[in-house]
Amino acid sequence: MKLYSYFRSSAAFRVRIALNLKGLPYEAAFVHLAKGEHRAAGYGAINAQALLPTLDDDGKLLTQSLAIIEYLDETRPEAPLLPRDAPGRARVRSLSMFVACEIHPLNNLRVLQHLKRALAQNDEQINAWYRHWIADGLAKFEADLAQGPGTGKFCHGDAPTMADCCLVPQIFNAQRYQCDTASYPVTMRVFAHCMQLDAFDRAQPSKQPDAEK
Ligand SMILES: N[C@@H](CCC(=O)N[C@@H](CS)C(=O)NCC(=O)O)C(=O)O
């Protein structure tokens, strides 16, 4: 398998974690987001959405991190990333989508670039935007974990799921922008637990071959 990735892409980070948790080896192809390589025609032929990641599984091109993770779970069921029970699966999907659909898109590269280039916002204003949506999102994620009867050592239960694959990169983003995470004790306990696992640790941005110092 080949994963089109960029060290700082949190959506690619989700898939790197999933591949590691399942013990699936992959080759990485690097697409430099900050240089706009994802918008070049060559990558457009691979991913018409012009987003990272893309997974190439023996010629099958898969896009959207949650769709990729579910595909991996269906085709390689060992080390499942979704619970067996339907309510559990719905909860894991809900937590995953909350990160992927409600938090992450507001702070995506093209959104921040639009704030800067079209709306003339300065770095301070953009950082304030970023931190606002992280705080709004993580407060709700925390409430969900704190209330949810299924929360365990991980977001759901005592084994890692797709929800943890989504949470961990989002916390890395929060930390990169110096967001205060002290008010999210359950979330940060789960994050710390995940980071003890090699599958999460090896997937982190600074450990990728294309990482910039
Ligand atoms: N919902 C998509 C999000 C993909 C996405 O936004 N990827 C980012 C990197 S984390 C990207 O390619 N951004 C390019 C841009 O905003 O122009 C997924 O889960 O795969």
The ligand as a Tripos MOL2 file, in Angstrom:
@<TRIPOS>MOLECULE
LIG
   20    19     1     0     0
SMALL
NO_CHARGES

@<TRIPOS>ATOM
      1 N1        -12.1650   15.3270    5.5820 N.3       1 LIG1
      2 C1        -10.9040   15.0850    4.9520 C.3       1 LIG1
      3 C2         -9.9890   16.2420    5.2360 C.3       1 LIG1
      4 C3         -8.7770   16.1750    4.3810 C.3       1 LIG1
      5 C4         -7.9870   17.4390    4.5450 C.2       1 LIG1
      6 O1         -8.5480   18.5090    4.7450 O.2       1 LIG1
      7 N2         -6.6670   17.3080    4.4640 N.am      1 LIG1
      8 C5         -5.8640   18.4830    4.6120 C.3       1 LIG1
      9 C6         -4.5770   18.1750    5.3120 C.3       1 LIG1
     10 S1         -4.9060   17.6830    6.9710 S.3       1 LIG1
     11 C7         -5.5970   19.0680    3.2540 C.2       1 LIG1
     12 O2         -5.2900   18.3460    2.3200 O.2       1 LIG1
     13 N3         -5.7170   20.3910    3.1490 N.am      1 LIG1
     14 C8         -5.4640   21.0490    1.9430 C.3       1 LIG1
     15 C9         -6.0830   22.4050    1.8930 C.2       1 LIG1
     16 O3         -6.7610   22.8060    2.8250 O.co2     1 LIG1
     17 O4         -5.8880   23.0670    0.8580 O.co2     1 LIG1
     18 C10       -10.3030   13.7740    5.4790 C.2       1 LIG1
     19 O5        -10.6860   13.3810    6.5660 O.co2     1 LIG1
     20 O6         -9.5020   13.1420    4.7660 O.co2     1 LIG1
@<TRIPOS>BOND
     1     1     2 1
     2     2     3 1
     3     2    18 1
     4     3     4 1
     5     4     5 1
     6     5     6 2
     7     5     7 1
     8     7     8 1
     9     8     9 1
    10     8    11 1
    11     9    10 1
    12    11    12 2
    13    11    13 1
    14    13    14 1
    15    14    15 1
    16    15    16 2
    17    15    17 1
    18    18    19 2
    19    18    20 1
@<TRIPOS>SUBSTRUCTURE
     1 LIG1         1 GROUP 0 **** ****
